[in-house]
Every structure is written in C-alpha cells, then in structure tokens.
Amino acid sequence: MGKINRGSGIVGLFFLLLSAASVWAQNKAAPVVLANYANRDTLRLTIPEAEAMFVRKNLMLLAQQYGVDATRALILQAKLYPNPNFSFARGINQPDGEPTELAGQVQQEIVLTRKIKKQVDMARTNYSLAEDNLKDVLRTLKYALRSGMYNIHYLRQIAKVYDEEINALQTVVDAYKKVEGDNYVSEAEIVQVQAQLYALQSEYQGWVDNINDQESQLRLLVQVTPSVYVVPVIDPTVVKADPLTYGVGTLLDSAHVNRTDYKIAKDNLLLSKQNYTYQKALAVPDIYLAGSYDAHGSAWPYFESMGVSFDLPVFNRNQGNIKNAQLMVKSNGAQLESTEKTVDEQVCRGLQKAIDADKLYKSIDPAFASKFDTLATKMLENYRVRNVNLLTFQSFYDSYKTNIEQLNTILYNKVNSLESLNLLTGTDFYNKQKL
C-alpha cells in the first residue's frame, strides 16, 4: 500500500485549515440562522407587529374580555325592580246552593332607602374592577412579550457565536483526522480539540434549549403554530435610551394614574365603602303593598281591600353584615396604602436598576465586540499556521465566548430594565417602536 507523501500531507493540512478560517469568516458575515431552525417556518416580527397579533389573537385576553362583558350585564340586572306578585284562589267542595268563593291578590315590594341605586353603584364598580383586571393582565403579558422578544434576540447572538465556533472547530477536527497517523499533529492534540468541540456542542445545546423555551412562550402569546419559529426584529437604537429622560416625579405620577394594580386597590376600597352603605340600608325593611278581592268569602258578598306589610327589625337588623362591611373598608384602606407604598418603592428601585444598567452599558467600548471578532479570526489563522499552541488557542476561545455572553447579557439587562420601568409606571416611556 502506498504511503501519503509527507510534503503533500502538509499542503493538504494547510488548505484544510485555511478552509476552517474561511468558514469562520463567512459565518461572521452571515445573518443569524441557527442550524436547529433551518427547516422550520420562520416568522419575522417587530415588537409592534407582535403586540398587534397578541392583542388580536391571544385567548387569555379574549377570555378576560368575555368576563368584562359579563360583568357589564350585571349593571342592567342591578337596575331592575322586584316583580309584582299575583295570587288567585277558588273554593272547592262548596255546600249545595252556595256560590263558589273566589279570591285574588296583587302584591308589590317597595324598595326603600335607595337600595336599587346602591346596587347599581356597586355593579358599576365591579365593572370597573373587571376592566382594570383585564388591563392588568394585558400590562403583564405585554411585558412578558416584549421582554421575551429581547431575550430571544440576545440569546440568538450568543448562540450564533457557538454555532460559528463549532463549525470552524469541526473543520479543524476533520482536517486533523485526514492526516492522523502521519505525525503532523499529535493524537493527544486531536483528542483535545475534539473534547473542546464536544464541550461547545453541549453548551450550545443549553443555549438552544433556553431559546426554545422562550420561543414556546412567545408562540403562545401571539398564537402561532408550534411549527413556526419567530425571529424578533429589534430596533438597535432602543439600547441607547437614557433612563433619566424622565424624572422620578414624572414616573411616580404616571404609576399612580396608570398602574392597574393601584387602580384595582382603589376600586376595592370604593366597593367596600359602597357595600358598607348598602348593608346599612338593608337594615331598613322594605314594605309590601297589596290589593285584594274576595267574592263570597266574608261577611260581604264582595270584599275589596288594600294592605301594607313589612318586617319588624326586632332581632335581625343586619348587624353582622354591617360589621363585616365596616371591617372590609378598613382592610381595603390598609391594602391601598400598602399598594401605594409598594408602587413608589418599585418605581424608584426600577429607575435605579435602569441607571445602573445604563452605566454598565456606557462603560463598554463600542468597538469591543468587533475587535474581539477580528482577534478571533486572527487567532484561528495563527493556530492554523502553528504560531500559537493549542492551550493558547483554547484559552482565547474560552475567554471569547465568555465575553460575548457577558456583552449580550449587559445589552439585554439594559433594554429589559427600561421595559421594567414601562411595566412599573403603566406607560410606554421607553423602547417606543413604530409599525
């Protein structure tokens, strides 16, 4: 059997490693297309487009909206007065020759102390509560949508680095295997490079699993099929927003007006006050007016009468319900005060976190990422021509991927801190994007 010529083996190895560097450089210039999603339907969405789909198609919001409509119907019900009552009786087994007795009565309940109006007021407050609960669900899910899209975007940037490094390293391993046994590359070095490749593939799968989890949540929010892979299209300028564009006073004022959980706490207090008034009104009994007609059943052949009846509030004056309603007013008052303090603390802390994230973001050299990318390409070339050893090569790439992870984490934390302020103030102050 012929043996591979030593000179031709070195040349072959050189060109194989050169192809690895070429693969790396091409991957750097290519858009982010992770291998795991190459065969799936891709849906590119900006945040405004995703929000429009979310509001239009999300089943949780639709269910909440039906609940709001159902609560509105109770306002109509609360306005209705009690129906009149009619009774009729006819005698049986009358003695022979005696006329049959006939009797009838109409009775109407007269509601006193404006109980109907009080019921309507409570029904309207319950409707406001249902609306605020819907808006609170919308506020929370909107944050989950936007935060998830930013998270996917930056996770994809990290995964892209792994994808590039795996492809380039796989080419190196393939090149080494072609000349294995010819003493150009030691077997130990081949094993080490393979071990690094397997470690990268394992780490890469972890990032892909994370992206898949985020994608699953995003698909549920915008209601697309599991076969669709959503690619967030992010405006690169949003990360540059300054959290100090708005003062803390403006943010707090907005939170007090627009935070739906704060509105819910105020509505609960109002409802408890209305219920307390209503329970006191129930202590006053309603009266019943009645008109009766009786033929051949009394001393007169035809007897007509009018009457009135009402309960005597001797034992039950609704004392327990009144006491309960009174205590609920105090409870909801304390809850409102607690919610107000919580809102103030959350907004102030959220602004501080955004300021800290902004300082860290601004401390990064804008050219840092591109410089690191250039160094990564040069490092692969130097390793190809054996200017650096395997240990140096591995150490550099461990540092490279770690820094890429940290850089994208910093960018995500900056953008997400602004989204948190939008959530905490109930207003889209930051990261505004147009359709």
Buried (B, 14 or more C-beta within 10 A) or exposed (E): EEEEEEEEBEEBBEEBBBBBBEBBBEBBEEEEBBEBBEEEEEBEBBBEBBBBBBBEEBEBBEEBBEBBEEBBEBBEEBEEEEEEEEEEEEBEEEEEEEEEBBBBBBBBBEBEBEBBBBBBBBBBBBBBBBBBBBBBBBBEBBBBBBBBBBBBBBBBBBBBBBBBBBBBBBBBBEBBEBBEEBEBBEEEEBEBBBEBBEEBEEBBEEBBEBBEBBBEBBBBBBBBEEEBBBBBBBBEEBBEBEBEEBEEEEBBBBBBEBBBBBBBBBBBBBBBBBBBBBBBBBBBBBBBBBEBBBBBBEEEEEBEEEEEEEEEEEEEBBEEBBEBBBEBBEEBBEBBEEBBEBBBEBBBEBBEBBBBBBEEBEEBEEEEBEEBBEBBBBBBBBBBEEEBEBEEBBEBBEEBBEBBBEBBEBBBBBBBBBBBBBBBBBBBBBBEBEE
